[in-house]
Amino acid sequence: MSESKNIIKRHSNIPLTMLSLVMLMIGIVMFYYFSEIRLFYRVLGMLVVIGMSIIILYQTDFGKTAYSYIIDSKVELKKVTWPTKQETTQTALGVIVIVVIIGLILWLLDMLFAWAIGNLYGIR
């Protein structure tokens, strides 16, 4: 019995999800259809449509799951230990030095191969 209620509940979310997506698509079409209206008003209307679409989508299980995921991500971001300015500078300089060294090695290999092919075909 619980299985059938769960299936019915899942299927009852489909119309709300479709309504949200159709509303969003209509908003995008209207944004370009009314191109003669000032951009400020079209963007404002699009933001209203996006907001209404999000509110409708939040009523579904997917919307609630996505919202909880975003909240959990914000909590996890607060736990991150961000590098200091000195660590960031040292890492960036290390990357730049390695890129220059690899570039020089590849340039030397390219010159070596060009020389070898030139001698092989007698171009020089």
Biopython code that builds the backbone (N, CA, C, O; Angstrom):
import numpy as np
from Bio.PDB.StructureBuilder import StructureBuilder

atoms = [
    (1, "MET", "N", (0.825, -1.193, 0.000)),
    (1, "MET", "CA", (0.000, 0.000, 0.000)),
    (1, "MET", "C", (0.873, 1.262, 0.000)),
    (1, "MET", "O", (0.570, 2.228, -0.701)),
    (2, "SER", "N", (1.942, 1.250, 0.778)),
    (2, "SER", "CA", (2.844, 2.394, 0.849)),
    (2, "SER", "C", (3.521, 2.621, -0.503)),
    (2, "SER", "O", (3.758, 3.761, -0.903)),
    (3, "GLU", "N", (3.829, 1.530, -1.202)),
    (3, "GLU", "CA", (4.466, 1.622, -2.521)),
    (3, "GLU", "C", (3.571, 2.368, -3.505)),
    (3, "GLU", "O", (4.055, 3.217, -4.254)),
    (4, "SER", "N", (2.284, 2.068, -3.515)),
    (4, "SER", "CA", (1.378, 2.722, -4.456)),
    (4, "SER", "C", (1.194, 4.202, -4.114)),
    (4, "SER", "O", (1.060, 5.023, -5.021)),
    (5, "LYS", "N", (1.184, 4.558, -2.835)),
    (5, "LYS", "CA", (1.078, 5.967, -2.457)),
    (5, "LYS", "C", (2.328, 6.728, -2.886)),
    (5, "LYS", "O", (2.244, 7.879, -3.315)),
    (6, "ASN", "N", (3.488, 6.082, -2.768)),
    (6, "ASN", "CA", (4.735, 6.712, -3.168)),
    (6, "ASN", "C", (4.755, 6.960, -4.676)),
    (6, "ASN", "O", (5.215, 8.008, -5.129)),
    (7, "ILE", "N", (4.256, 5.995, -5.450)),
    (7, "ILE", "CA", (4.195, 6.149, -6.909)),
    (7, "ILE", "C", (3.221, 7.260, -7.276)),
    (7, "ILE", "O", (3.505, 8.075, -8.155)),
    (8, "ILE", "N", (2.081, 7.294, -6.610)),
    (8, "ILE", "CA", (1.094, 8.345, -6.887)),
    (8, "ILE", "C", (1.679, 9.707, -6.542)),
    (8, "ILE", "O", (1.498, 10.668, -7.290)),
    (9, "LYS", "N", (2.383, 9.797, -5.412)),
    (9, "LYS", "CA", (2.977, 11.060, -5.007)),
    (9, "LYS", "C", (4.033, 11.497, -6.014)),
    (9, "LYS", "O", (4.110, 12.680, -6.347)),
    (10, "ARG", "N", (4.850, 10.562, -6.508)),
    (10, "ARG", "CA", (5.868, 10.884, -7.498)),
    (10, "ARG", "C", (5.231, 11.382, -8.789)),
    (10, "ARG", "O", (5.717, 12.336, -9.398)),
    (11, "HIS", "N", (4.150, 10.740, -9.204)),
    (11, "HIS", "CA", (3.477, 11.156, -10.434)),
    (11, "HIS", "C", (2.744, 12.474, -10.253)),
    (11, "HIS", "O", (2.524, 13.189, -11.231)),
    (12, "SER", "N", (2.360, 12.813, -9.033)),
    (12, "SER", "CA", (1.678, 14.087, -8.819)),
    (12, "SER", "C", (2.639, 15.261, -8.915)),
    (12, "SER", "O", (2.199, 16.404, -9.039)),
    (13, "ASN", "N", (3.950, 15.002, -8.860)),
    (13, "ASN", "CA", (4.942, 16.066, -9.008)),
    (13, "ASN", "C", (5.185, 16.431, -10.468)),
    (13, "ASN", "O", (5.676, 17.522, -10.762)),
    (14, "ILE", "N", (4.850, 15.539, -11.371)),
    (14, "ILE", "CA", (5.130, 15.763, -12.798)),
    (14, "ILE", "C", (4.385, 16.983, -13.344)),
    (14, "ILE", "O", (5.001, 17.779, -14.052)),
    (15, "PRO", "N", (3.092, 17.174, -13.053)),
    (15, "PRO", "CA", (2.428, 18.373, -13.596)),
    (15, "PRO", "C", (3.058, 19.680, -13.101)),
    (15, "PRO", "O", (3.184, 20.634, -13.869)),
    (16, "LEU", "N", (3.449, 19.730, -11.840)),
    (16, "LEU", "CA", (4.071, 20.952, -11.330)),
    (16, "LEU", "C", (5.422, 21.197, -11.984)),
    (16, "LEU", "O", (5.764, 22.336, -12.302)),
    (17, "THR", "N", (6.182, 20.141, -12.184)),
    (17, "THR", "CA", (7.475, 20.280, -12.849)),
    (17, "THR", "C", (7.289, 20.746, -14.286)),
    (17, "THR", "O", (8.001, 21.635, -14.752)),
    (18, "MET", "N", (6.338, 20.151, -14.984)),
    (18, "MET", "CA", (6.062, 20.559, -16.362)),
    (18, "MET", "C", (5.568, 22.004, -16.418)),
    (18, "MET", "O", (5.968, 22.765, -17.299)),
    (19, "LEU", "N", (4.699, 22.382, -15.478)),
    (19, "LEU", "CA", (4.201, 23.755, -15.436)),
    (19, "LEU", "C", (5.358, 24.728, -15.253)),
    (19, "LEU", "O", (5.408, 25.769, -15.907)),
    (20, "SER", "N", (6.275, 24.393, -14.374)),
    (20, "SER", "CA", (7.427, 25.246, -14.125)),
    (20, "SER", "C", (8.291, 25.382, -15.381)),
    (20, "SER", "O", (8.716, 26.485, -15.725)),
    (21, "LEU", "N", (8.551, 24.266, -16.064)),
    (21, "LEU", "CA", (9.381, 24.309, -17.272)),
    (21, "LEU", "C", (8.688, 25.043, -18.416)),
    (21, "LEU", "O", (9.321, 25.821, -19.130)),
    (22, "VAL", "N", (7.395, 24.799, -18.593)),
    (22, "VAL", "CA", (6.651, 25.480, -19.659)),
    (22, "VAL", "C", (6.606, 26.981, -19.388)),
    (22, "VAL", "O", (6.749, 27.790, -20.305)),
    (23, "MET", "N", (6.408, 27.342, -18.139)),
    (23, "MET", "CA", (6.380, 28.751, -17.761)),
    (23, "MET", "C", (7.719, 29.423, -18.069)),
    (23, "MET", "O", (7.761, 30.551, -18.560)),
    (24, "LEU", "N", (8.799, 28.723, -17.777)),
    (24, "LEU", "CA", (10.126, 29.243, -18.051)),
    (24, "LEU", "C", (10.360, 29.398, -19.554)),
    (24, "LEU", "O", (10.918, 30.402, -19.997)),
    (25, "MET", "N", (9.935, 28.403, -20.338)),
    (25, "MET", "CA", (10.103, 28.491, -21.794)),
    (25, "MET", "C", (9.272, 29.626, -22.377)),
    (25, "MET", "O", (9.739, 30.345, -23.260)),
    (26, "ILE", "N", (8.046, 29.793, -21.891)),
    (26, "ILE", "CA", (7.202, 30.887, -22.376)),
    (26, "ILE", "C", (7.840, 32.224, -22.026)),
    (26, "ILE", "O", (7.803, 33.155, -22.830)),
    (27, "GLY", "N", (8.426, 32.332, -20.835)),
    (27, "GLY", "CA", (9.109, 33.559, -20.447)),
    (27, "GLY", "C", (10.262, 33.885, -21.386)),
    (27, "GLY", "O", (10.460, 35.043, -21.755)),
    (28, "ILE", "N", (11.024, 32.861, -21.772)),
    (28, "ILE", "CA", (12.156, 33.077, -22.684)),
    (28, "ILE", "C", (11.644, 33.515, -24.062)),
    (28, "ILE", "O", (12.201, 34.430, -24.669)),
    (29, "VAL", "N", (10.594, 32.868, -24.550)),
    (29, "VAL", "CA", (10.027, 33.237, -25.851)),
    (29, "VAL", "C", (9.505, 34.665, -25.806)),
    (29, "VAL", "O", (9.738, 35.436, -26.736)),
    (30, "MET", "N", (8.807, 35.025, -24.741)),
    (30, "MET", "CA", (8.266, 36.379, -24.616)),
    (30, "MET", "C", (9.386, 37.423, -24.504)),
    (30, "MET", "O", (9.236, 38.547, -24.983)),
    (31, "PHE", "N", (10.500, 37.055, -23.878)),
    (31, "PHE", "CA", (11.632, 37.967, -23.762)),
    (31, "PHE", "C", (12.109, 38.388, -25.148)),
    (31, "PHE", "O", (12.398, 39.563, -25.374)),
    (32, "TYR", "N", (12.193, 37.440, -26.075)),
    (32, "TYR", "CA", (12.655, 37.767, -27.421)),
    (32, "TYR", "C", (11.532, 38.275, -28.318)),
    (32, "TYR", "O", (11.788, 39.042, -29.247)),
    (33, "TYR", "N", (10.305, 37.865, -28.060)),
    (33, "TYR", "CA", (9.181, 38.299, -28.881)),
    (33, "TYR", "C", (8.930, 39.800, -28.720)),
    (33, "TYR", "O", (8.631, 40.493, -29.693)),
    (34, "PHE", "N", (9.053, 40.293, -27.493)),
    (34, "PHE", "CA", (8.829, 41.709, -27.228)),
    (34, "PHE", "C", (10.154, 42.476, -27.252)),
    (34, "PHE", "O", (10.464, 43.219, -26.321)),
    (35, "SER", "N", (10.916, 42.292, -28.302)),
    (35, "SER", "CA", (12.245, 42.910, -28.388)),
    (35, "SER", "C", (12.179, 44.428, -28.531)),
    (35, "SER", "O", (13.178, 45.106, -28.291)),
    (36, "GLU", "N", (11.038, 44.974, -28.911)),
    (36, "GLU", "CA", (10.932, 46.423, -29.063)),
    (36, "GLU", "C", (10.755, 47.127, -27.716)),
    (36, "GLU", "O", (10.934, 48.342, -27.628)),
    (37, "ILE", "N", (10.411, 46.390, -26.686)),
    (37, "ILE", "CA", (10.271, 46.964, -25.343)),
    (37, "ILE", "C", (11.664, 47.099, -24.737)),
    (37, "ILE", "O", (12.564, 46.316, -25.041)),
    (38, "ARG", "N", (11.831, 48.101, -23.876)),
    (38, "ARG", "CA", (13.141, 48.355, -23.268)),
    (38, "ARG", "C", (13.660, 47.112, -22.552)),
    (38, "ARG", "O", (12.903, 46.344, -21.957)),
    (39, "LEU", "N", (14.976, 46.943, -22.633)),
    (39, "LEU", "CA", (15.637, 45.767, -22.061)),
    (39, "LEU", "C", (15.406, 45.666, -20.555)),
    (39, "LEU", "O", (15.251, 44.564, -20.029)),
    (40, "PHE", "N", (15.379, 46.789, -19.860)),
    (40, "PHE", "CA", (15.178, 46.774, -18.412)),
    (40, "PHE", "C", (13.873, 46.071, -18.050)),
    (40, "PHE", "O", (13.846, 45.237, -17.145)),
    (41, "TYR", "N", (12.804, 46.402, -18.746)),
    (41, "TYR", "CA", (11.500, 45.812, -18.439)),
    (41, "TYR", "C", (11.446, 44.333, -18.818)),
    (41, "TYR", "O", (10.822, 43.528, -18.126)),
    (42, "ARG", "N", (12.104, 43.984, -19.924)),
    (42, "ARG", "CA", (12.131, 42.572, -20.313)),
    (42, "ARG", "C", (12.916, 41.738, -19.308)),
    (42, "ARG", "O", (12.497, 40.632, -18.965)),
    (43, "VAL", "N", (14.056, 42.254, -18.829)),
    (43, "VAL", "CA", (14.834, 41.536, -17.824)),
    (43, "VAL", "C", (14.055, 41.437, -16.527)),
    (43, "VAL", "O", (14.055, 40.389, -15.880)),
    (44, "LEU", "N", (13.392, 42.515, -16.141)),
    (44, "LEU", "CA", (12.573, 42.489, -14.934)),
    (44, "LEU", "C", (11.467, 41.445, -15.042)),
    (44, "LEU", "O", (11.218, 40.698, -14.096)),
    (45, "GLY", "N", (10.806, 41.394, -16.195)),
    (45, "GLY", "CA", (9.765, 40.382, -16.418)),
    (45, "GLY", "C", (10.333, 38.978, -16.394)),
    (45, "GLY", "O", (9.704, 38.062, -15.864)),
    (46, "MET", "N", (11.521, 38.797, -16.966)),
    (46, "MET", "CA", (12.151, 37.474, -16.975)),
    (46, "MET", "C", (12.517, 37.045, -15.566)),
    (46, "MET", "O", (12.366, 35.873, -15.222)),
    (47, "LEU", "N", (12.995, 37.973, -14.741)),
    (47, "LEU", "CA", (13.311, 37.648, -13.347)),
    (47, "LEU", "C", (12.060, 37.243, -12.572)),
    (47, "LEU", "O", (12.108, 36.342, -11.734)),
    (48, "VAL", "N", (10.949, 37.905, -12.852)),
    (48, "VAL", "CA", (9.678, 37.542, -12.206)),
    (48, "VAL", "C", (9.265, 36.139, -12.631)),
    (48, "VAL", "O", (8.842, 35.337, -11.798)),
    (49, "VAL", "N", (9.383, 35.838, -13.918)),
    (49, "VAL", "CA", (9.023, 34.506, -14.418)),
    (49, "VAL", "C", (9.931, 33.439, -13.803)),
    (49, "VAL", "O", (9.455, 32.377, -13.403)),
    (50, "ILE", "N", (11.219, 33.714, -13.726)),
    (50, "ILE", "CA", (12.150, 32.754, -13.119)),
    (50, "ILE", "C", (11.802, 32.541, -11.654)),
    (50, "ILE", "O", (11.810, 31.409, -11.171)),
    (51, "GLY", "N", (11.498, 33.621, -10.945)),
    (51, "GLY", "CA", (11.122, 33.496, -9.539)),
    (51, "GLY", "C", (9.860, 32.659, -9.351)),
    (51, "GLY", "O", (9.803, 31.800, -8.471)),
    (52, "MET", "N", (8.842, 32.916, -10.186)),
    (52, "MET", "CA", (7.603, 32.135, -10.085)),
    (52, "MET", "C", (7.856, 30.677, -10.436)),
    (52, "MET", "O", (7.286, 29.778, -9.817)),
    (53, "SER", "N", (8.705, 30.442, -11.424)),
    (53, "SER", "CA", (9.029, 29.076, -11.822)),
    (53, "SER", "C", (9.747, 28.337, -10.695)),
    (53, "SER", "O", (9.481, 27.159, -10.453)),
    (54, "ILE", "N", (10.648, 29.022, -10.013)),
    (54, "ILE", "CA", (11.357, 28.409, -8.891)),
    (54, "ILE", "C", (10.398, 28.111, -7.747)),
    (54, "ILE", "O", (10.492, 27.058, -7.115)),
    (55, "ILE", "N", (9.484, 29.024, -7.480)),
    (55, "ILE", "CA", (8.504, 28.794, -6.406)),
    (55, "ILE", "C", (7.643, 27.577, -6.716)),
    (55, "ILE", "O", (7.372, 26.763, -5.833)),
    (56, "ILE", "N", (7.213, 27.452, -7.973)),
    (56, "ILE", "CA", (6.401, 26.288, -8.353)),
    (56, "ILE", "C", (7.232, 25.020, -8.274)),
    (56, "ILE", "O", (6.750, 24.001, -7.780)),
    (57, "LEU", "N", (8.472, 25.061, -8.751)),
    (57, "LEU", "CA", (9.336, 23.885, -8.731)),
    (57, "LEU", "C", (9.673, 23.465, -7.308)),
    (57, "LEU", "O", (9.886, 22.281, -7.046)),
    (58, "TYR", "N", (9.725, 24.424, -6.384)),
    (58, "TYR", "CA", (10.026, 24.092, -4.992)),
    (58, "TYR", "C", (8.936, 23.227, -4.369)),
    (58, "TYR", "O", (9.199, 22.515, -3.400)),
    (59, "GLN", "N", (7.743, 23.274, -4.893)),
    (59, "GLN", "CA", (6.633, 22.495, -4.341)),
    (59, "GLN", "C", (6.778, 21.002, -4.626)),
    (59, "GLN", "O", (6.071, 20.192, -4.025)),
    (60, "THR", "N", (7.676, 20.627, -5.526)),
    (60, "THR", "CA", (7.876, 19.219, -5.867)),
    (60, "THR", "C", (8.961, 18.604, -4.986)),
    (60, "THR", "O", (9.694, 19.314, -4.297)),
    (61, "ASP", "N", (9.053, 17.283, -5.018)),
    (61, "ASP", "CA", (10.099, 16.596, -4.271)),
    (61, "ASP", "C", (11.483, 16.968, -4.795)),
    (61, "ASP", "O", (12.424, 17.141, -4.020)),
    (62, "PHE", "N", (11.600, 17.089, -6.114)),
    (62, "PHE", "CA", (12.876, 17.476, -6.716)),
    (62, "PHE", "C", (13.307, 18.850, -6.232)),
    (62, "PHE", "O", (14.479, 19.055, -5.916)),
    (63, "GLY", "N", (12.388, 19.780, -6.171)),
    (63, "GLY", "CA", (12.695, 21.128, -5.717)),
    (63, "GLY", "C", (13.170, 21.149, -4.277)),
    (63, "GLY", "O", (14.121, 21.853, -3.938)),
    (64, "LYS", "N", (12.511, 20.382, -3.437)),
    (64, "LYS", "CA", (12.917, 20.328, -2.026)),
    (64, "LYS", "C", (14.285, 19.663, -1.881)),
    (64, "LYS", "O", (15.096, 20.078, -1.053)),
    (65, "THR", "N", (14.538, 18.636, -2.683)),
    (65, "THR", "CA", (15.843, 17.978, -2.654)),
    (65, "THR", "C", (16.939, 18.933, -3.129)),
    (65, "THR", "O", (18.009, 19.004, -2.524)),
    (66, "ALA", "N", (16.672, 19.659, -4.205)),
    (66, "ALA", "CA", (17.661, 20.614, -4.725)),
    (66, "ALA", "C", (17.926, 21.716, -3.705)),
    (66, "ALA", "O", (19.072, 22.126, -3.526)),
    (67, "TYR", "N", (16.888, 22.196, -3.040)),
    (67, "TYR", "CA", (17.047, 23.242, -2.036)),
    (67, "TYR", "C", (17.891, 22.745, -0.862)),
    (67, "TYR", "O", (18.778, 23.456, -0.389)),
    (68, "SER", "N", (17.618, 21.540, -0.399)),
    (68, "SER", "CA", (18.407, 20.998, 0.715)),
    (68, "SER", "C", (19.860, 20.770, 0.287)),
    (68, "SER", "O", (20.773, 20.936, 1.095)),
    (69, "TYR", "N", (20.082, 20.393, -0.972)),
    (69, "TYR", "CA", (21.439, 20.233, -1.482)),
    (69, "TYR", "C", (22.188, 21.562, -1.454)),
    (69, "TYR", "O", (23.357, 21.607, -1.070)),
    (70, "ILE", "N", (21.532, 22.629, -1.854)),
    (70, "ILE", "CA", (22.163, 23.952, -1.854)),
    (70, "ILE", "C", (22.498, 24.389, -0.433)),
    (70, "ILE", "O", (23.580, 24.922, -0.185)),
    (71, "ILE", "N", (21.580, 24.166, 0.494)),
    (71, "ILE", "CA", (21.820, 24.535, 1.890)),
    (71, "ILE", "C", (22.981, 23.720, 2.462)),
    (71, "ILE", "O", (23.844, 24.265, 3.149)),
    (72, "ASP", "N", (23.000, 22.422, 2.181)),
    (72, "ASP", "CA", (24.098, 21.573, 2.663)),
    (72, "ASP", "C", (25.435, 21.992, 2.056)),
    (72, "ASP", "O", (26.469, 21.916, 2.720)),
    (73, "SER", "N", (25.420, 22.429, 0.804)),
    (73, "SER", "CA", (26.653, 22.890, 0.154)),
    (73, "SER", "C", (27.182, 24.147, 0.832)),
    (73, "SER", "O", (28.392, 24.299, 1.005)),
    (74, "LYS", "N", (26.280, 25.050, 1.216)),
    (74, "LYS", "CA", (26.707, 26.254, 1.915)),
    (74, "LYS", "C", (27.340, 25.912, 3.260)),
    (74, "LYS", "O", (28.313, 26.546, 3.670)),
    (75, "VAL", "N", (26.794, 24.919, 3.940)),
    (75, "VAL", "CA", (27.367, 24.482, 5.222)),
    (75, "VAL", "C", (28.760, 23.903, 5.004)),
    (75, "VAL", "O", (29.680, 24.182, 5.772)),
    (76, "GLU", "N", (28.913, 23.098, 3.956)),
    (76, "GLU", "CA", (30.219, 22.492, 3.669)),
    (76, "GLU", "C", (31.250, 23.544, 3.268)),
    (76, "GLU", "O", (32.430, 23.409, 3.591)),
    (77, "LEU", "N", (30.810, 24.598, 2.561)),
    (77, "LEU", "CA", (31.739, 25.657, 2.165)),
    (77, "LEU", "C", (32.315, 26.373, 3.376)),
    (77, "LEU", "O", (33.451, 26.844, 3.339)),
    (78, "LYS", "N", (31.541, 26.457, 4.443)),
    (78, "LYS", "CA", (32.036, 27.112, 5.657)),
    (78, "LYS", "C", (33.112, 26.277, 6.338)),
    (78, "LYS", "O", (33.889, 26.810, 7.130)),
    (79, "LYS", "N", (33.174, 24.976, 6.047)),
    (79, "LYS", "CA", (34.162, 24.092, 6.653)),
    (79, "LYS", "C", (35.496, 24.102, 5.896)),
    (79, "LYS", "O", (36.494, 23.581, 6.394)),
    (80, "VAL", "N", (35.516, 24.691, 4.700)),
    (80, "VAL", "CA", (36.715, 24.668, 3.869)),
    (80, "VAL", "C", (37.772, 25.596, 4.457)),
    (80, "VAL", "O", (37.462, 26.706, 4.891)),
    (81, "THR", "N", (39.015, 25.139, 4.470)),
    (81, "THR", "CA", (40.137, 25.976, 4.884)),
    (81, "THR", "C", (40.732, 26.599, 3.629)),
    (81, "THR", "O", (41.370, 25.914, 2.830)),
    (82, "TRP", "N", (40.522, 27.881, 3.464)),
    (82, "TRP", "CA", (40.990, 28.563, 2.273)),
    (82, "TRP", "C", (42.462, 28.943, 2.440)),
    (82, "TRP", "O", (42.895, 29.261, 3.548)),
    (83, "PRO", "N", (43.233, 28.912, 1.351)),
    (83, "PRO", "CA", (44.661, 29.255, 1.456)),
    (83, "PRO", "C", (44.849, 30.752, 1.718)),
    (83, "PRO", "O", (44.007, 31.580, 1.371)),
    (84, "THR", "N", (45.983, 31.064, 2.343)),
    (84, "THR", "CA", (46.299, 32.469, 2.591)),
    (84, "THR", "C", (46.800, 33.112, 1.297)),
    (84, "THR", "O", (47.023, 32.435, 0.292)),
    (85, "LYS", "N", (46.969, 34.431, 1.347)),
    (85, "LYS", "CA", (47.447, 35.144, 0.159)),
    (85, "LYS", "C", (48.856, 34.675, -0.208)),
    (85, "LYS", "O", (49.176, 34.522, -1.387)),
    (86, "GLN", "N", (49.691, 34.449, 0.798)),
    (86, "GLN", "CA", (51.063, 33.996, 0.548)),
    (86, "GLN", "C", (51.071, 32.606, -0.097)),
    (86, "GLN", "O", (51.823, 32.370, -1.042)),
    (87, "GLU", "N", (50.247, 31.693, 0.403)),
    (87, "GLU", "CA", (50.178, 30.348, -0.188)),
    (87, "GLU", "C", (49.686, 30.401, -1.630)),
    (87, "GLU", "O", (50.200, 29.691, -2.494)),
    (88, "THR", "N", (48.689, 31.245, -1.886)),
    (88, "THR", "CA", (48.159, 31.379, -3.247)),
    (88, "THR", "C", (49.221, 31.935, -4.184)),
    (88, "THR", "O", (49.380, 31.449, -5.303)),
    (89, "THR", "N", (49.956, 32.961, -3.728)),
    (89, "THR", "CA", (51.009, 33.562, -4.552)),
    (89, "THR", "C", (52.117, 32.549, -4.845)),
    (89, "THR", "O", (52.580, 32.445, -5.980)),
    (90, "GLN", "N", (52.538, 31.807, -3.827)),
    (90, "GLN", "CA", (53.598, 30.819, -4.018)),
    (90, "GLN", "C", (53.159, 29.717, -4.979)),
    (90, "GLN", "O", (53.934, 29.288, -5.834)),
    (91, "THR", "N", (51.932, 29.268, -4.837)),
    (91, "THR", "CA", (51.422, 28.225, -5.732)),
    (91, "THR", "C", (51.339, 28.735, -7.168)),
    (91, "THR", "O", (51.720, 28.027, -8.101)),
    (92, "ALA", "N", (50.843, 29.958, -7.350)),
    (92, "ALA", "CA", (50.737, 30.529, -8.696)),
    (92, "ALA", "C", (52.118, 30.679, -9.325)),
    (92, "ALA", "O", (52.303, 30.358, -10.499)),
    (93, "LEU", "N", (53.089, 31.165, -8.552)),
    (93, "LEU", "CA", (54.441, 31.306, -9.096)),
    (93, "LEU", "C", (55.041, 29.945, -9.437)),
    (93, "LEU", "O", (55.729, 29.804, -10.449)),
    (94, "GLY", "N", (54.783, 28.941, -8.597)),
    (94, "GLY", "CA", (55.255, 27.594, -8.903)),
    (94, "GLY", "C", (54.678, 27.071, -10.203)),
    (94, "GLY", "O", (55.388, 26.457, -10.999)),
    (95, "VAL", "N", (53.391, 27.311, -10.426)),
    (95, "VAL", "CA", (52.752, 26.875, -11.669)),
    (95, "VAL", "C", (53.352, 27.603, -12.860)),
    (95, "VAL", "O", (53.604, 26.991, -13.898)),
    (96, "ILE", "N", (53.583, 28.900, -12.721)),
    (96, "ILE", "CA", (54.163, 29.672, -13.823)),
    (96, "ILE", "C", (55.561, 29.158, -14.165)),
    (96, "ILE", "O", (55.893, 29.011, -15.341)),
    (97, "VAL", "N", (56.381, 28.884, -13.150)),
    (97, "VAL", "CA", (57.739, 28.377, -13.386)),
    (97, "VAL", "C", (57.690, 27.025, -14.094)),
    (97, "VAL", "O", (58.434, 26.797, -15.048)),
    (98, "ILE", "N", (56.823, 26.131, -13.633)),
    (98, "ILE", "CA", (56.710, 24.803, -14.258)),
    (98, "ILE", "C", (56.246, 24.938, -15.709)),
    (98, "ILE", "O", (56.755, 24.235, -16.582)),
    (99, "VAL", "N", (55.293, 25.825, -15.978)),
    (99, "VAL", "CA", (54.809, 26.017, -17.345)),
    (99, "VAL", "C", (55.934, 26.533, -18.240)),
    (99, "VAL", "O", (56.068, 26.084, -19.379)),
    (100, "VAL", "N", (56.737, 27.463, -17.745)),
    (100, "VAL", "CA", (57.846, 27.985, -18.536)),
    (100, "VAL", "C", (58.868, 26.879, -18.810)),
    (100, "VAL", "O", (59.351, 26.752, -19.936)),
    (101, "ILE", "N", (59.202, 26.078, -17.793)),
    (101, "ILE", "CA", (60.171, 24.989, -17.969)),
    (101, "ILE", "C", (59.660, 23.973, -18.986)),
    (101, "ILE", "O", (60.402, 23.573, -19.883)),
    (102, "ILE", "N", (58.419, 23.558, -18.858)),
    (102, "ILE", "CA", (57.831, 22.599, -19.815)),
    (102, "ILE", "C", (57.796, 23.208, -21.213)),
    (102, "ILE", "O", (58.048, 22.512, -22.197)),
    (103, "GLY", "N", (57.485, 24.500, -21.311)),
    (103, "GLY", "CA", (57.480, 25.175, -22.612)),
    (103, "GLY", "C", (58.847, 25.154, -23.261)),
    (103, "GLY", "O", (58.974, 24.897, -24.458)),
    (104, "LEU", "N", (59.861, 25.424, -22.471)),
    (104, "LEU", "CA", (61.226, 25.382, -23.011)),
    (104, "LEU", "C", (61.606, 23.972, -23.452)),
    (104, "LEU", "O", (62.217, 23.798, -24.506)),
    (105, "ILE", "N", (61.256, 22.982, -22.671)),
    (105, "ILE", "CA", (61.562, 21.595, -23.043)),
    (105, "ILE", "C", (60.856, 21.229, -24.352)),
    (105, "ILE", "O", (61.461, 20.629, -25.240)),
    (106, "LEU", "N", (59.586, 21.589, -24.467)),
    (106, "LEU", "CA", (58.857, 21.279, -25.706)),
    (106, "LEU", "C", (59.431, 22.051, -26.896)),
    (106, "LEU", "O", (59.488, 21.520, -28.005)),
    (107, "TRP", "N", (59.852, 23.289, -26.679)),
    (107, "TRP", "CA", (60.458, 24.065, -27.758)),
    (107, "TRP", "C", (61.760, 23.409, -28.218)),
    (107, "TRP", "O", (62.020, 23.303, -29.416)),
    (108, "LEU", "N", (62.577, 22.968, -27.251)),
    (108, "LEU", "CA", (63.827, 22.294, -27.607)),
    (108, "LEU", "C", (63.563, 20.978, -28.347)),
    (108, "LEU", "O", (64.256, 20.664, -29.314)),
    (109, "LEU", "N", (62.574, 20.214, -27.902)),
    (109, "LEU", "CA", (62.219, 18.978, -28.608)),
    (109, "LEU", "C", (61.739, 19.276, -30.029)),
    (109, "LEU", "O", (62.079, 18.557, -30.969)),
    (110, "ASP", "N", (60.954, 20.331, -30.175)),
    (110, "ASP", "CA", (60.470, 20.714, -31.502)),
    (110, "ASP", "C", (61.642, 21.086, -32.411)),
    (110, "ASP", "O", (61.685, 20.686, -33.574)),
    (111, "MET", "N", (62.579, 21.843, -31.879)),
    (111, "MET", "CA", (63.761, 22.216, -32.666)),
    (111, "MET", "C", (64.572, 20.977, -33.038)),
    (111, "MET", "O", (65.062, 20.867, -34.162)),
    (112, "LEU", "N", (64.715, 20.040, -32.088)),
    (112, "LEU", "CA", (65.457, 18.810, -32.350)),
    (112, "LEU", "C", (64.783, 17.999, -33.456)),
    (112, "LEU", "O", (65.449, 17.523, -34.375)),
    (113, "PHE", "N", (63.471, 17.844, -33.366)),
    (113, "PHE", "CA", (62.748, 17.085, -34.398)),
    (113, "PHE", "C", (62.800, 17.792, -35.749)),
    (113, "PHE", "O", (62.921, 17.138, -36.785)),
    (114, "ALA", "N", (62.709, 19.122, -35.748)),
    (114, "ALA", "CA", (62.807, 19.869, -37.013)),
    (114, "ALA", "C", (64.191, 19.674, -37.630)),
    (114, "ALA", "O", (64.307, 19.488, -38.841)),
    (115, "TRP", "N", (65.222, 19.715, -36.824)),
    (115, "TRP", "CA", (66.578, 19.493, -37.310)),
    (115, "TRP", "C", (66.734, 18.077, -37.862)),
    (115, "TRP", "O", (67.320, 17.881, -38.927)),
    (116, "ALA", "N", (66.197, 17.073, -37.117)),
    (116, "ALA", "CA", (66.321, 15.672, -37.552)),
    (116, "ALA", "C", (65.567, 15.452, -38.856)),
    (116, "ALA", "O", (66.093, 14.794, -39.754)),
    (117, "ILE", "N", (64.383, 15.967, -38.988)),
    (117, "ILE", "CA", (63.607, 15.786, -40.217)),
    (117, "ILE", "C", (64.260, 16.531, -41.364)),
    (117, "ILE", "O", (64.299, 16.033, -42.489)),
    (118, "GLY", "N", (64.781, 17.738, -41.084)),
    (118, "GLY", "CA", (65.480, 18.504, -42.113)),
    (118, "GLY", "C", (66.690, 17.754, -42.643)),
    (118, "GLY", "O", (66.930, 17.733, -43.850)),
    (119, "ASN", "N", (67.460, 17.133, -41.742)),
    (119, "ASN", "CA", (68.634, 16.337, -42.183)),
    (119, "ASN", "C", (68.201, 15.076, -42.902)),
    (119, "ASN", "O", (68.851, 14.648, -43.856)),
    (120, "LEU", "N", (67.108, 14.478, -42.452)),
    (120, "LEU", "CA", (66.624, 13.224, -43.063)),
    (120, "LEU", "C", (66.193, 13.461, -44.507)),
    (120, "LEU", "O", (66.474, 12.640, -45.380)),
    (121, "TYR", "N", (65.522, 14.564, -44.760)),
    (121, "TYR", "CA", (65.048, 14.853, -46.119)),
    (121, "TYR", "C", (65.982, 15.768, -46.895)),
    (121, "TYR", "O", (65.723, 16.070, -48.060)),
    (122, "GLY", "N", (67.055, 16.208, -46.273)),
    (122, "GLY", "CA", (68.040, 17.029, -46.974)),
    (122, "GLY", "C", (67.543, 18.407, -47.269)),
    (122, "GLY", "O", (67.922, 18.976, -48.293)),
    (123, "ILE", "N", (66.712, 18.980, -46.431)),
    (123, "ILE", "CA", (66.150, 20.314, -46.669)),
    (123, "ILE", "C", (67.181, 21.402, -46.372)),
    (123, "ILE", "O", (67.176, 22.450, -47.018)),
    (124, "ARG", "N", (68.049, 21.167, -45.415)),
    (124, "ARG", "CA", (68.983, 22.232, -45.039)),
    (124, "ARG", "C", (70.287, 22.030, -45.680)),
    (124, "ARG", "O", (71.203, 22.828, -45.480)),
]
sb = StructureBuilder()
sb.init_structure("model")
sb.init_model(0)
sb.init_chain("A")
sb.init_seg("    ")
for serial, (resi, resn, name, xyz) in enumerate(atoms, 1):
    if name == "N":
        sb.init_residue(resn, " ", resi, " ")
    sb.init_atom(name, np.array(xyz, "f"), 0.0, 1.0, " ", f" {name:<3s}", serial, name[0])
structure = sb.get_structure()
